[in-house]
């Protein structure tokens, strides 16, 4: 049973590492692994400093998520605004064509 759980854990490890890299958590993850293995004695002596460095790294990653989310939302709003403007312009042209008795509406410039 324990062998099966260990095997599943090792099978999921590449997926979890790929997810961490996709979420920009690769550097904080590497820092955590190094602090818990290679620099363990330094970490024990300077625990507050090491934890502060880790929290700063994770904070910078979270800030990058916020900036990316803001950029995507801004692009979405710009697309919606341009579509709304084009729809208003088309509606205005349709009204003008109806008043003029025309059956063809120009869609150039939309």
Secondary structure as a PSIPRED ss2 file (coil, helix, strand):
# PSIPRED VFORMAT (PSIPRED V4.0)

   1 X C   1.000  0.000  0.000
   2 X H   0.000  1.000  0.000
   3 X H   0.000  1.000  0.000
   4 X H   0.000  1.000  0.000
   5 X H   0.000  1.000  0.000
   6 X H   0.000  1.000  0.000
   7 X H   0.000  1.000  0.000
   8 X H   0.000  1.000  0.000
   9 X H   0.000  1.000  0.000
  10 X H   0.000  1.000  0.000
  11 X H   0.000  1.000  0.000
  12 X H   0.000  1.000  0.000
  13 X H   0.000  1.000  0.000
  14 X H   0.000  1.000  0.000
  15 X H   0.000  1.000  0.000
  16 X H   0.000  1.000  0.000
  17 X H   0.000  1.000  0.000
  18 X H   0.000  1.000  0.000
  19 X H   0.000  1.000  0.000
  20 X H   0.000  1.000  0.000
  21 X H   0.000  1.000  0.000
  22 X H   0.000  1.000  0.000
  23 X C   1.000  0.000  0.000
  24 X C   1.000  0.000  0.000
  25 X C   1.000  0.000  0.000
  26 X H   0.000  1.000  0.000
  27 X H   0.000  1.000  0.000
  28 X H   0.000  1.000  0.000
  29 X H   0.000  1.000  0.000
  30 X H   0.000  1.000  0.000
  31 X H   0.000  1.000  0.000
  32 X H   0.000  1.000  0.000
  33 X H   0.000  1.000  0.000
  34 X H   0.000  1.000  0.000
  35 X H   0.000  1.000  0.000
  36 X H   0.000  1.000  0.000
  37 X C   1.000  0.000  0.000
  38 X C   1.000  0.000  0.000
  39 X C   1.000  0.000  0.000
  40 X H   0.000  1.000  0.000
  41 X H   0.000  1.000  0.000
  42 X H   0.000  1.000  0.000
  43 X H   0.000  1.000  0.000
  44 X H   0.000  1.000  0.000
  45 X H   0.000  1.000  0.000
  46 X C   1.000  0.000  0.000
  47 X H   0.000  1.000  0.000
  48 X H   0.000  1.000  0.000
  49 X H   0.000  1.000  0.000
  50 X H   0.000  1.000  0.000
  51 X H   0.000  1.000  0.000
  52 X H   0.000  1.000  0.000
  53 X H   0.000  1.000  0.000
  54 X H   0.000  1.000  0.000
  55 X H   0.000  1.000  0.000
  56 X H   0.000  1.000  0.000
  57 X H   0.000  1.000  0.000
  58 X H   0.000  1.000  0.000
  59 X H   0.000  1.000  0.000
  60 X H   0.000  1.000  0.000
  61 X H   0.000  1.000  0.000
  62 X H   0.000  1.000  0.000
  63 X H   0.000  1.000  0.000
  64 X H   0.000  1.000  0.000
  65 X H   0.000  1.000  0.000
  66 X H   0.000  1.000  0.000
  67 X H   0.000  1.000  0.000
  68 X H   0.000  1.000  0.000
  69 X H   0.000  1.000  0.000
  70 X H   0.000  1.000  0.000
  71 X H   0.000  1.000  0.000
  72 X H   0.000  1.000  0.000
  73 X H   0.000  1.000  0.000
  74 X H   0.000  1.000  0.000
  75 X H   0.000  1.000  0.000
  76 X H   0.000  1.000  0.000
  77 X H   0.000  1.000  0.000
  78 X H   0.000  1.000  0.000
  79 X H   0.000  1.000  0.000
  80 X H   0.000  1.000  0.000
  81 X H   0.000  1.000  0.000
  82 X H   0.000  1.000  0.000
  83 X H   0.000  1.000  0.000
  84 X H   0.000  1.000  0.000
  85 X H   0.000  1.000  0.000
  86 X H   0.000  1.000  0.000
  87 X H   0.000  1.000  0.000
  88 X H   0.000  1.000  0.000
  89 X H   0.000  1.000  0.000
  90 X H   0.000  1.000  0.000
  91 X H   0.000  1.000  0.000
  92 X H   0.000  1.000  0.000
  93 X H   0.000  1.000  0.000
  94 X H   0.000  1.000  0.000
  95 X H   0.000  1.000  0.000
  96 X H   0.000  1.000  0.000
  97 X H   0.000  1.000  0.000
  98 X H   0.000  1.000  0.000
  99 X H   0.000  1.000  0.000
 100 X H   0.000  1.000  0.000
 101 X C   1.000  0.000  0.000
 102 X C   1.000  0.000  0.000
 103 X C   1.000  0.000  0.000
 104 X C   1.000  0.000  0.000
 105 X C   1.000  0.000  0.000
 106 X C   1.000  0.000  0.000
 107 X C   1.000  0.000  0.000
 108 X C   1.000  0.000  0.000
 109 X C   1.000  0.000  0.000
 110 X C   1.000  0.000  0.000
